[in-house]
Amino acid sequence: MASKAFSLFSFTVSFLLLPLLSRATSPLPSFEFLVDLQGYQKGDKVRNVSDLRRYFRHFGYLKPIHSNNTTQLANDDYFDDEVEAAIKTYQLNYDLNVTGVLDAKTVSKMMVPRCGVADIINGTTWMRAGKKTNRPGQGSFHTVSHYSFFPSTTAKWPASKYHLTYGFLPGTTAIATSPVARAFSTWAANTHFTFSRAWDHTIADLRISFHRRDHGDGNPFDGAGGVLGHSFAPTDGRFHFDADERWTDGANPGEFDIESMALHEIGHLLGLGHSSVEGAIMYPSLSAGVTKLRLHEDDIEGIRALYNTTRPEKQCSCMSYTAVVLTTANQRVDLVGRHCKNATAYS
C-alpha cells in the first residue's frame, strides 16, 4: 500500500551514511574564480583549474588527494578526463545540458551560494531524483531504482529518539532563534518528529552555532558568499552557520534568510541528502534575497521513505505550536510541535 502511494510521486531520496561533509582541511576559494573558466573544456590548460578541482573535491565530484601526491598536484591545472567527468556529473545532478564544458549556465549554477554538504557521498550520487549514479572520475552513468537508499542505512534517528531537543551555542545571534524555531515547527508539522528547545545546549540533541573560517570540525568556512553553512548526519547533531554571511529574517536584498537555511540543514540533521528538485528545501543552493519556507513534496516523501512512515489516508487540520514549560528541576523547556484534530496517526 505504501509503495503504491509512493509511486505517485517523483522525489529524491538521499540518505547519509557518515558525516556529510567532505574531509576538507582548507577553505574553498571564492566562487568568483569560476567566471574566468567559462568556455573551457577538456584539453585546455588553465591556471584556475586547480581551484575547480578543489571545488569538485569539496562537493564529492572528485576523489580527495593526499598532499604528497606530487604527480596529481602537478597536473591540477590540466582540464583532463577526470575534470570533464566531474562536470558531466554536476550537470546531470543539476538538470543542465550534459556536455562536460563549462558553459554559461553551468558556471552560473556553480556560483550560487550553497550548503557545504557534499552532493556525492562515498562516490555515489543520489541526486537527479535517484535515477542516475556516477563514480567520480568515470564517464559512464547507469540507471538505478527510483527510490534509492544507501546500502547500509544507519544515518537516521532511532525510534526512541523521535522527540529531539535543540540548543543554541553561546555567540549565536539573537535574530536566529525565532526563524530556527519556525523551521523546526515546519518539519514537525510534516513528519513524525517533535522538537523542543533545551536551554542548556550541552544536553541538546541538535546544536546550532555560528562560526567563521576554521572552527574545528575539519571543514572551514570560506568567508562571505560560497558556502553558507553545513550540518552532520544523525546522530551527530551539529549545525553550523557561516558567521561571515549577511543573515536576516526574511527576504532582504543581498542577505540570506535564516529560516530557509535552517529548514535545509535540519533536513540533513534528520538524515536527508541533497535533492535535484530546484523547488525542494533540500536543493543545495540558496540565493540572497530569497526565501524557501515550505517543504516540497520531494522533501516530505524523502523523510517518510527514510523512516518508513506513510501519509495519513485522512487529511486533518493541524496547528503548529510553541509552548514553554518548567520541568520538576525548575528548568525552562520550549516545546515545538503540532496538534491535529481527528488526525490519522503515522504508521
PyMOL commands that set and color helices and strands:
alter all, ss='L'
color gray80, all
select helices_A, chain A and resi 2-6+31-37+49-58+70-74+81-93+104-111+128-130+159-161+174-190+201-203+258-270+297-306
alter helices_A, ss='H'
color red, helices_A
select strands_A, chain A and resi 114-115+120-121+124-125+132-133+142-143+163-168+194-198+206-211+227-231+238-242+247-248+256-257+317-326+332-341
alter strands_A, ss='S'
color yellow, strands_A
deselect
rebuild
show_as cartoon
